[in-house]
Amino acid sequence: MKAARQETTITTEERLQEPANLSVREWKNKIFKGIFTAAAGFSLLMLIVLILRIFTQGIGYLDWNLITSFASRNPSDAGILAAFVGTIWLMAVTAPISFILGVGTAIYLEEYANKNRFTSLIQTNISNLAGVPSVVFGLLGLTLFVRELAMGRSIIAGALTMSLLILPIIVVASQEAIRSVPTNLKEASYAMGATNWQTIYRVVLPAALPGILTGNILALSRAIGETAPLIMIGALTYIAFLPENLLSQFTVMPIQIFNWTSRPQEEFHLVAAAGIIVLLAMLLLMNSIAVWIRNKFQRRF
Amino acid sequence: MMADHSNTPIHKMIEEKASKKGMANVTETLMPKFFLVCAIISILTTIGIVFTLVFETFTFFQDVSVVEFITSPDWYPMFQDPDFGIRPLLLGTFTIAFIAMCLAIPVGLASAIYLSEYASDKTRRTVKPVLEVLAGIPTIVYGFFALTFITPLLQTFIPGLAIYNALSPGIVMGIMIIPMVASLSEDAMSAVPQSMRQGAFALGATRLEVSLKVVLPAALSGVIASFVLAISRAVGETMIVTVAGGANPTADLDITSSMQTMTAYIVQMSLGDAGFGTTVYYSIYAVGMTLFIFTLAMNIIAHVISNRFREEY
């Protein structure tokens, strides 16, 4: 006790001297404010450098020819047609699968599940899945879909792998959207004699839909940029035909960009930059749609 | 409709109603089951991942002993007399992750302090979307940026820098992870109640002292958890290191030359070097298993830190 009191007196004495240091402390505050601001500005700067650099590299190869031709040995002829169509195929198949699985899981967790160990197991499991490296999902896809289920290196195998990869993002976003629907809407529906499912289908889902859609689009834009899992399941790096059905072999834009980036010739790096511009433009479009849906349709309760 | 019903006897109407109710009952019992199946698929995914990794790793360990995998200092899978020691890959992975953290932790934390303590509402509303954009850029783009911009840039300062090296992907990975550290740390710091800040301000503390001595300690569990999650993300990151890090599994810590990470090895082998059924083919699963264990452990640690050590106000 005594020692403690002594300590207090010492610090009090120190405190009394501190007003003299006030200007020093304020200077420190100013300097650190500069450092913190610079740190936040660093990210902004890097984003600008990244985008400027890629545009200056790729703009020369960015023309209609890029989108309408297949990959080629000759940089000036090389295009991303197969990869572009492959990406659209892959997204068209991934979107409904991941939507049904993800929203279904979210509805189960938010509307049906009891608070028990099984429910919390699913919830913990989903947050752990979100942290699994994408390349490990690729290993799962390679073993399960490509080999065990004998789908081969096909669009459907890629889409199923991608669906599982983005499932956690969709579940969490959909859960948040469903949770934000106020209880009194549901209670009103029940009071009118609606059943559980009728309430979900006609009241909860319509109200939560903008949030759910936004989450789904953002998850898909993550999937569009994923490279590693698709390399794992064996999406091709050179392809000169368009996929015809679910079992066709395919390539996607990030893989085509990866292929060009790993070539030693400088020209191919420029073509890769042009490909990146197209990829970033697609992402920008999807994100804008997501933001637009959120602003236009989301009701605040 | 109403007129029709007025002529039908009451018992018919009740029967009709009951049959409709039967239909509704079917959907009523069917839908929850369908949603339960959806939810179970997420668990099946985890089981699938674990079983895949365990089975194929087991096959690998029938050719290569576990002891060699853990203790052998070399990783030369394609040699006539192959060596399968995970150590060089682990070293490469953690070296590059360490470089990334040296950038991401200070800059990310400082950005978080700025956003949570110094920035006005308006600035925050412009800076946060920028961070989100940075976090949403595909990793292959970062890989391209590392190889064609950062590496040549660094070569002007460090003449001995190889084209494929550990430094450049480490730095770019750091840039990629800053938004993650910043936004998770900022969430933790914003959750510290305003009254604690006001208390400190009332005692004459400067904003810096409030940030570092009041807010940061109070938010420490969340901040540390964000660091651990960031490391886990860096360890699992694939395309940057594949593109810019090269493919040389080496045990010496020279960051100016090529190093190979676990993820880069998995991608390199699946690009065509490994035939199905060979030991090399199964080695990607053993490496994948190691990667999975490390990232899972770190995610669990982050979870425990943020829950167990959270200060409740």
Interface residues (C-beta under 8 A of the other chain):
Chain A: R25 E26 K28 N29 F32 K33 I35 F36 T37 A38 A39 A40 F42 S43 L44 M46 L47 V49 L50 R53 I54 Q57 I100 L101 G102 G104 T105 I107 Y108 L109 E111 Y112 A113 L121 I122 N125 I126 S127 N128 L129 G131 V132 P133 S134 V135 V136 F137 G138 L139 L140 L142 T143 L144 R147 L164 L167 P168 V171 T195 N196 W197 Q198 I200 S221 R222 I224 G225 E226 T227 A228 I231 M232 G234 T237 P254 I257 F258 T261 S262 H269 A272 A273 I276 L279 L280 L283 N287
Chain B: A24 T27 E28 M31 P32 F34 F35 L36 V37 C38 A39 I40 I41 S42 I43 T45 T46 G48 I49 T52 L53 E56 P106 V107 G108 A110 S111 I113 Y114 L115 E117 Y118 A119 V127 V130 L131 V133 L134 G136 I137 P138 T139 I140 V141 G143 F144 F145 L147 T148 F149 I175 I178 P179 A182 T206 R207 L208 E209 L229 S232 R233 V235 G236 E237 T238 M239 T242 V243 T263 I266 V267 S270 L271 F276 I284 Y285 G288 L291 F292 T295 L296 M298 N299 I300 H303
